Amino acid sequence: MRAMYGRERRRSTDLDDAALREGLTHAQLDALGTLEHFGWTLRFVRRPMFLDPVPVLFHRDGKRFVVLEADGTLNENSGLVIRE
């Protein structure tokens, strides 16, 4: 039974990752693939009504974050406030 739970968790993670990436532009997805090689992780995506999704990536140190714009560029000064 233990192995079954392990598979369930992995599927859930894969589904969560796919859900986060859903609706991102091709430019964002390309940039995300590159950034992941450099230690950045897509943590969440804000989805404001009637606006484009706003993906937020964190560096592996957990202290820095950036917003990935629709054209694939990074915005380090987005004005986004992250609660601790």
N, CA, C and O atoms as a GROMACS GRO file, in nm:
protein
  336
    1MET      N    1   0.081  -0.120   0.000
    1MET     CA    2   0.000   0.000   0.000
    1MET      C    3   0.085   0.126   0.000
    1MET      O    4   0.045   0.228  -0.057
    2ARG      N    5   0.200   0.120   0.062
    2ARG     CA    6   0.286   0.237   0.070
    2ARG      C    7   0.322   0.287  -0.071
    2ARG      O    8   0.322   0.408  -0.095
    3ALA      N    9   0.354   0.195  -0.162
    3ALA     CA   10   0.390   0.234  -0.299
    3ALA      C   11   0.273   0.305  -0.367
    3ALA      O   12   0.294   0.397  -0.446
    4MET      N   13   0.153   0.262  -0.337
    4MET     CA   14   0.036   0.325  -0.398
    4MET      C   15   0.027   0.472  -0.358
    4MET      O   16  -0.004   0.557  -0.442
    5TYR      N   17   0.053   0.502  -0.234
    5TYR     CA   18   0.048   0.641  -0.190
    5TYR      C   19   0.155   0.724  -0.259
    5TYR      O   20   0.130   0.839  -0.294
    6GLY      N   21   0.273   0.668  -0.279
    6GLY     CA   22   0.379   0.740  -0.348
    6GLY      C   23   0.338   0.778  -0.490
    6GLY      O   24   0.364   0.889  -0.535
    7ARG      N   25   0.274   0.685  -0.559
    7ARG     CA   26   0.229   0.716  -0.695
    7ARG      C   27   0.121   0.823  -0.693
    7ARG      O   28   0.120   0.911  -0.780
    8GLU      N   29   0.033   0.818  -0.597
    8GLU     CA   30  -0.074   0.918  -0.588
    8GLU      C   31  -0.014   1.058  -0.571
    8GLU      O   32  -0.058   1.153  -0.635
    9ARG      N   33   0.085   1.070  -0.484
    9ARG     CA   34   0.148   1.200  -0.461
    9ARG      C   35   0.211   1.253  -0.588
    9ARG      O   36   0.196   1.371  -0.621
   10ARG      N   37   0.282   1.168  -0.661
   10ARG     CA   38   0.347   1.214  -0.782
   10ARG      C   39   0.246   1.260  -0.885
   10ARG      O   40   0.267   1.362  -0.951
   11ARG      N   41   0.138   1.188  -0.899
   11ARG     CA   42   0.035   1.230  -0.993
   11ARG      C   43  -0.023   1.364  -0.953
   11ARG      O   44  -0.046   1.450  -1.038
   12SER      N   45  -0.046   1.383  -0.825
   12SER     CA   46  -0.099   1.509  -0.776
   12SER      C   47  -0.004   1.624  -0.807
   12SER      O   48  -0.047   1.731  -0.849
   13THR      N   49   0.125   1.602  -0.787
   13THR     CA   50   0.224   1.704  -0.816
   13THR      C   51   0.226   1.736  -0.964
   13THR      O   52   0.232   1.853  -1.003
   14ASP      N   53   0.219   1.633  -1.048
   14ASP     CA   54   0.218   1.654  -1.192
   14ASP      C   55   0.093   1.732  -1.233
   14ASP      O   56   0.100   1.821  -1.318
   15LEU      N   57  -0.020   1.699  -1.173
   15LEU     CA   58  -0.144   1.770  -1.204
   15LEU      C   59  -0.136   1.915  -1.158
   15LEU      O   60  -0.181   2.005  -1.228
   16ASP      N   61  -0.080   1.937  -1.040
   16ASP     CA   62  -0.065   2.074  -0.989
   16ASP      C   63   0.025   2.155  -1.082
   16ASP      O   64  -0.006   2.270  -1.114
   17ASP      N   65   0.135   2.094  -1.126
   17ASP     CA   66   0.227   2.162  -1.216
   17ASP      C   67   0.159   2.195  -1.348
   17ASP      O   68   0.174   2.305  -1.401
   18ALA      N   69   0.083   2.102  -1.402
   18ALA     CA   70   0.011   2.125  -1.527
   18ALA      C   71  -0.094   2.234  -1.509
   18ALA      O   72  -0.113   2.317  -1.598
   19ALA      N   73  -0.161   2.235  -1.395
   19ALA     CA   74  -0.262   2.338  -1.369
   19ALA      C   75  -0.198   2.476  -1.359
   19ALA      O   76  -0.256   2.574  -1.406
   20LEU      N   77  -0.080   2.484  -1.299
   20LEU     CA   78  -0.011   2.612  -1.289
   20LEU      C   79   0.026   2.665  -1.427
   20LEU      O   80   0.015   2.785  -1.453
   21ARG      N   81   0.070   2.576  -1.514
   21ARG     CA   82   0.116   2.616  -1.648
   21ARG      C   83   0.001   2.645  -1.745
   21ARG      O   84   0.022   2.707  -1.850
   22GLU      N   85  -0.119   2.600  -1.710
   22GLU     CA   86  -0.234   2.618  -1.798
   22GLU      C   87  -0.262   2.766  -1.818
   22GLU      O   88  -0.270   2.843  -1.722
   23GLY      N   89  -0.277   2.805  -1.944
   23GLY     CA   90  -0.310   2.944  -1.976
   23GLY      C   91  -0.190   3.034  -1.994
   23GLY      O   92  -0.206   3.152  -2.028
   24LEU      N   93  -0.069   2.983  -1.972
   24LEU     CA   94   0.050   3.065  -1.994
   24LEU      C   95   0.081   3.072  -2.143
   24LEU      O   96   0.050   2.980  -2.218
   25THR      N   97   0.141   3.180  -2.185
   25THR     CA   98   0.176   3.197  -2.326
   25THR      C   99   0.295   3.109  -2.361
   25THR      O  100   0.366   3.060  -2.273
   26HIS      N  101   0.316   3.091  -2.490
   26HIS     CA  102   0.433   3.013  -2.536
   26HIS      C  103   0.562   3.077  -2.489
   26HIS      O  104   0.656   3.008  -2.448
   27ALA      N  105   0.567   3.210  -2.494
   27ALA     CA  106   0.687   3.282  -2.449
   27ALA      C  107   0.712   3.258  -2.300
   27ALA      O  108   0.827   3.240  -2.260
   28GLN      N  109   0.607   3.258  -2.220
   28GLN     CA  110   0.621   3.232  -2.076
   28GLN      C  111   0.669   3.089  -2.051
   28GLN      O  112   0.756   3.066  -1.968
   29LEU      N  113   0.611   2.994  -2.124
   29LEU     CA  114   0.650   2.854  -2.105
   29LEU      C  115   0.794   2.831  -2.146
   29LEU      O  116   0.866   2.756  -2.080
   30ASP      N  117   0.838   2.894  -2.255
   30ASP     CA  118   0.978   2.882  -2.298
   30ASP      C  119   1.072   2.940  -2.193
   30ASP      O  120   1.172   2.879  -2.157
   31ALA      N  121   1.038   3.060  -2.144
   31ALA     CA  122   1.121   3.126  -2.043
   31ALA      C  123   1.122   3.044  -1.914
   31ALA      O  124   1.227   3.032  -1.850
   32LEU      N  125   1.008   2.989  -1.877
   32LEU     CA  126   0.998   2.908  -1.756
   32LEU      C  127   1.090   2.787  -1.763
   32LEU      O  128   1.158   2.755  -1.666
   33GLY      N  129   1.092   2.719  -1.877
   33GLY     CA  130   1.181   2.605  -1.895
   33GLY      C  131   1.326   2.642  -1.875
   33GLY      O  132   1.401   2.568  -1.812
   34THR      N  133   1.366   2.757  -1.929
   34THR     CA  134   1.504   2.804  -1.912
   34THR      C  135   1.532   2.841  -1.768
   34THR      O  136   1.636   2.804  -1.714
   35LEU      N  137   1.440   2.913  -1.705
   35LEU     CA  138   1.462   2.958  -1.568
   35LEU      C  139   1.469   2.842  -1.469
   35LEU      O  140   1.542   2.850  -1.370
   36GLU      N  141   1.395   2.736  -1.495
   36GLU     CA  142   1.400   2.620  -1.406
   36GLU      C  143   1.539   2.557  -1.404
   36GLU      O  144   1.580   2.501  -1.303
   37HIS      N  145   1.611   2.567  -1.515
   37HIS     CA  146   1.748   2.516  -1.519
   37HIS      C  147   1.842   2.597  -1.430
   37HIS      O  148   1.948   2.549  -1.390
   38PHE      N  149   1.803   2.720  -1.398
   38PHE     CA  150   1.886   2.808  -1.316
   38PHE      C  151   1.834   2.821  -1.173
   38PHE      O  152   1.870   2.915  -1.102
   39GLY      N  153   1.749   2.729  -1.131
   39GLY     CA  154   1.707   2.724  -0.992
   39GLY      C  155   1.581   2.800  -0.958
   39GLY      O  156   1.552   2.819  -0.840
   40TRP      N  157   1.506   2.844  -1.057
   40TRP     CA  158   1.380   2.914  -1.032
   40TRP      C  159   1.265   2.814  -1.036
   40TRP      O  160   1.270   2.718  -1.112
   41THR      N  161   1.163   2.837  -0.954
   41THR     CA  162   1.048   2.747  -0.945
   41THR      C  163   0.920   2.827  -0.956
   41THR      O  164   0.905   2.931  -0.892
   42LEU      N  165   0.827   2.779  -1.037
   42LEU     CA  166   0.695   2.841  -1.047
   42LEU      C  167   0.618   2.802  -0.922
   42LEU      O  168   0.584   2.685  -0.904
   43ARG      N  169   0.590   2.899  -0.836
   43ARG     CA  170   0.521   2.870  -0.708
   43ARG      C  171   0.371   2.889  -0.717
   43ARG      O  172   0.294   2.808  -0.665
   44PHE      N  173   0.329   2.995  -0.784
   44PHE     CA  174   0.186   3.017  -0.798
   44PHE      C  175   0.160   3.109  -0.916
   44PHE      O  176   0.250   3.176  -0.967
   45VAL      N  177   0.034   3.110  -0.958
   45VAL     CA  178  -0.009   3.195  -1.068
   45VAL      C  179  -0.133   3.270  -1.022
   45VAL      O  180  -0.234   3.210  -0.988
   46ARG      N  181  -0.123   3.402  -1.020
   46ARG     CA  182  -0.241   3.483  -0.989
   46ARG      C  183  -0.325   3.489  -1.116
   46ARG      O  184  -0.272   3.508  -1.226
   47ARG      N  185  -0.453   3.474  -1.101
   47ARG     CA  186  -0.543   3.476  -1.216
   47ARG      C  187  -0.652   3.580  -1.193
   47ARG      O  188  -0.766   3.546  -1.161
   48PRO      N  189  -0.615   3.709  -1.210
   48PRO     CA  190  -0.716   3.814  -1.191
   48PRO      C  191  -0.823   3.806  -1.300
   48PRO      O  192  -0.794   3.771  -1.415
   49MET      N  193  -0.945   3.838  -1.263
   49MET     CA  194  -1.056   3.831  -1.359
   49MET      C  195  -1.031   3.926  -1.475
   49MET      O  196  -0.992   4.041  -1.456
   50PHE      N  197  -1.056   3.876  -1.596
   50PHE     CA  198  -1.048   3.953  -1.720
   50PHE      C  199  -0.908   4.000  -1.754
   50PHE      O  200  -0.891   4.085  -1.842
   51LEU      N  201  -0.806   3.948  -1.686
   51LEU     CA  202  -0.667   3.983  -1.715
   51LEU      C  203  -0.587   3.856  -1.739
   51LEU      O  204  -0.631   3.746  -1.707
   52ASP      N  205  -0.469   3.873  -1.798
   52ASP     CA  206  -0.381   3.760  -1.822
   52ASP      C  207  -0.331   3.702  -1.690
   52ASP      O  208  -0.319   3.774  -1.591
   53PRO      N  209  -0.300   3.572  -1.687
   53PRO     CA  210  -0.242   3.511  -1.567
   53PRO      C  211  -0.108   3.577  -1.534
   53PRO      O  212  -0.037   3.623  -1.622
   54VAL      N  213  -0.076   3.580  -1.404
   54VAL     CA  214   0.049   3.641  -1.357
   54VAL      C  215   0.130   3.533  -1.285
   54VAL      O  216   0.110   3.510  -1.166
   55PRO      N  217   0.222   3.465  -1.357
   55PRO     CA  218   0.303   3.362  -1.294
   55PRO      C  219   0.413   3.423  -1.207
   55PRO      O  220   0.479   3.519  -1.247
   56VAL      N  221   0.432   3.365  -1.088
   56VAL     CA  222   0.532   3.415  -0.994
   56VAL      C  223   0.632   3.302  -0.968
   56VAL      O  224   0.595   3.192  -0.927
   57LEU      N  225   0.760   3.333  -0.992
   57LEU     CA  226   0.867   3.236  -0.973
   57LEU      C  227   0.954   3.278  -0.857
   57LEU      O  228   0.978   3.396  -0.836
   58PHE      N  229   1.002   3.179  -0.782
   58PHE     CA  230   1.093   3.204  -0.671
   58PHE      C  231   1.226   3.139  -0.700
   58PHE      O  232   1.233   3.030  -0.757
   59HIS      N  233   1.332   3.206  -0.658
   59HIS     CA  234   1.466   3.149  -0.670
   59HIS      C  235   1.482   3.042  -0.564
   59HIS      O  236   1.410   3.040  -0.464
   60ARG      N  237   1.576   2.953  -0.586
   60ARG     CA  238   1.594   2.842  -0.491
   60ARG      C  239   1.627   2.888  -0.350
   60ARG      O  240   1.603   2.815  -0.254
   61ASP      N  241   1.681   3.010  -0.334
   61ASP     CA  242   1.710   3.061  -0.200
   61ASP      C  243   1.583   3.102  -0.126
   61ASP      O  244   1.585   3.123  -0.004
   62GLY      N  245   1.471   3.113  -0.199
   62GLY     CA  246   1.342   3.146  -0.138
   62GLY      C  247   1.325   3.291  -0.102
   62GLY      O  248   1.220   3.330  -0.050
   63LYS      N  249   1.426   3.373  -0.129
   63LYS     CA  250   1.419   3.515  -0.091
   63LYS      C  251   1.381   3.604  -0.207
   63LYS      O  252   1.319   3.708  -0.186
   64ARG      N  253   1.417   3.566  -0.327
   64ARG     CA  254   1.390   3.650  -0.444
   64ARG      C  255   1.275   3.591  -0.525
   64ARG      O  256   1.262   3.469  -0.536
   65PHE      N  257   1.194   3.678  -0.581
   65PHE     CA  258   1.087   3.633  -0.670
   65PHE      C  259   1.076   3.730  -0.786
   65PHE      O  260   1.115   3.846  -0.776
   66VAL      N  261   1.022   3.680  -0.897
   66VAL     CA  262   1.000   3.760  -1.016
   66VAL      C  263   0.863   3.725  -1.073
   66VAL      O  264   0.809   3.617  -1.047
   67VAL      N  265   0.808   3.817  -1.149
   67VAL     CA  266   0.686   3.793  -1.224
   67VAL      C  267   0.728   3.770  -1.368
   67VAL      O  268   0.808   3.844  -1.424
   68LEU      N  269   0.672   3.666  -1.429
   68LEU     CA  270   0.702   3.634  -1.568
   68LEU      C  271   0.594   3.697  -1.655
   68LEU      O  272   0.478   3.654  -1.655
   69GLU      N  273   0.634   3.798  -1.730
   69GLU     CA  274   0.539   3.873  -1.813
   69GLU      C  275   0.494   3.790  -1.932
   69GLU      O  276   0.556   3.689  -1.965
   70ALA      N  277   0.386   3.832  -1.998
   70ALA     CA  278   0.328   3.758  -2.110
   70ALA      C  279   0.425   3.738  -2.226
   70ALA      O  280   0.415   3.640  -2.299
   71ASP      N  281   0.519   3.831  -2.243
   71ASP     CA  282   0.615   3.820  -2.352
   71ASP      C  283   0.739   3.740  -2.314
   71ASP      O  284   0.832   3.728  -2.394
   72GLY      N  285   0.742   3.684  -2.191
   72GLY     CA  286   0.853   3.602  -2.147
   72GLY      C  287   0.962   3.677  -2.073
   72GLY      O  288   1.062   3.618  -2.032
   73THR      N  289   0.945   3.807  -2.057
   73THR     CA  290   1.044   3.885  -1.983
   73THR      C  291   1.017   3.877  -1.833
   73THR      O  292   0.907   3.843  -1.790
   74LEU      N  293   1.120   3.908  -1.756
   74LEU     CA  294   1.108   3.904  -1.610
   74LEU      C  295   1.084   4.044  -1.556
   74LEU      O  296   1.141   4.142  -1.604
   75ASN      N  297   1.000   4.052  -1.456
   75ASN     CA  298   0.972   4.178  -1.390
   75ASN      C  299   1.008   4.159  -1.242
   75ASN      O  300   0.936   4.093  -1.167
   76GLU      N  301   1.120   4.220  -1.203
   76GLU     CA  302   1.165   4.210  -1.065
   76GLU      C  303   1.102   4.316  -0.976
   76GLU      O  304   1.112   4.309  -0.853
   77ASN      N  305   1.037   4.415  -1.036
   77ASN     CA  306   0.976   4.526  -0.962
   77ASN      C  307   0.828   4.534  -0.994
   77ASN      O  308   0.779   4.639  -1.036
   78SER      N  309   0.758   4.426  -0.973
   78SER     CA  310   0.617   4.418  -1.011
   78SER      C  311   0.525   4.490  -0.914
   78SER      O  312   0.411   4.521  -0.949
   79GLY      N  313   0.571   4.518  -0.795
   79GLY     CA  314   0.485   4.577  -0.693
   79GLY      C  315   0.401   4.473  -0.622
   79GLY      O  316   0.320   4.506  -0.534
   80LEU      N  317   0.418   4.348  -0.658
   80LEU     CA  318   0.346   4.238  -0.594
   80LEU      C  319   0.394   4.221  -0.450
   80LEU      O  320   0.514   4.216  -0.424
   81VAL      N  321   0.299   4.213  -0.358
   81VAL     CA  322   0.333   4.198  -0.217
   81VAL      C  323   0.312   4.052  -0.179
   81VAL      O  324   0.203   3.997  -0.197
   82ILE      N  325   0.417   3.991  -0.126
   82ILE     CA  326   0.412   3.851  -0.085
   82ILE      C  327   0.402   3.845   0.067
   82ILE      O  328   0.487   3.899   0.138
   83ARG      N  329   0.299   3.780   0.115
   83ARG     CA  330   0.285   3.763   0.261
   83ARG      C  331   0.370   3.648   0.307
   83ARG      O  332   0.390   3.551   0.234
   84GLU      N  333   0.421   3.659   0.427
   84GLU     CA  334   0.503   3.551   0.483
   84GLU      C  335   0.422   3.458   0.568
   84GLU      O  336   0.476   3.362   0.622
   0.00000   0.00000   0.00000
